[in-house]
Amino acid sequence: MLHVALFEPEIPPNTGNIARLCAATGARLHLIGRLGFRIDDAAVRRAGLDYWPHVDLIWHKKWEDFLAVVPDVNRLWLVDNPAPRNYTQAKFEDGDTILFGNELRGLPTDIRETHADRLLTIPMPTGNVRSINLSSSAAVVLYEALRQVHGW
């Protein structure tokens, strides 16, 4: 099983879309820290449609709580900009966790520095934007990980 983790997400529809993505792929969804919405927020529920019963969701109140249960901290991939390595250069394995920062601030500097060797980016070839939507980013990277894990 792959894991998708969101650090302090703030926009309800993004989290709802990612929850739906996780329900579709069988990935476990981890929400970490302070959320910018209530988990029962109508916008979150609406984006997830009627798939919520199929979402394997864990909410960790603190970063340390998440680290205590992550399957293998050495298999934690961080997706943020800027980063030295393209997400397609990662060698994903079953059980890996893919961590995304929040929509406005990304990942905290201390987390980026602690896991600098596991930091990935999604290229922005035009240079006109610094990132794509969080739910789009999660889909791009998760499906690359699934492709590698399942040999698609």
Secondary structure as UniProt FT lines:
FT   STRAND          3..7
FT   HELIX           12..25
FT   STRAND          28..32
FT   TURN            39..40
FT   HELIX           42..48
FT   HELIX           49..54
FT   STRAND          56..60
FT   HELIX           63..69
FT   HELIX           73..75
FT   STRAND          76..79
FT   STRAND          85..86
FT   HELIX           87..89
FT   TURN            94..95
FT   STRAND          97..100
FT   TURN            103..105
FT   HELIX           109..114
FT   HELIX           116..118
FT   STRAND          119..121
FT   TURN            125..126
FT   HELIX           134..150
//
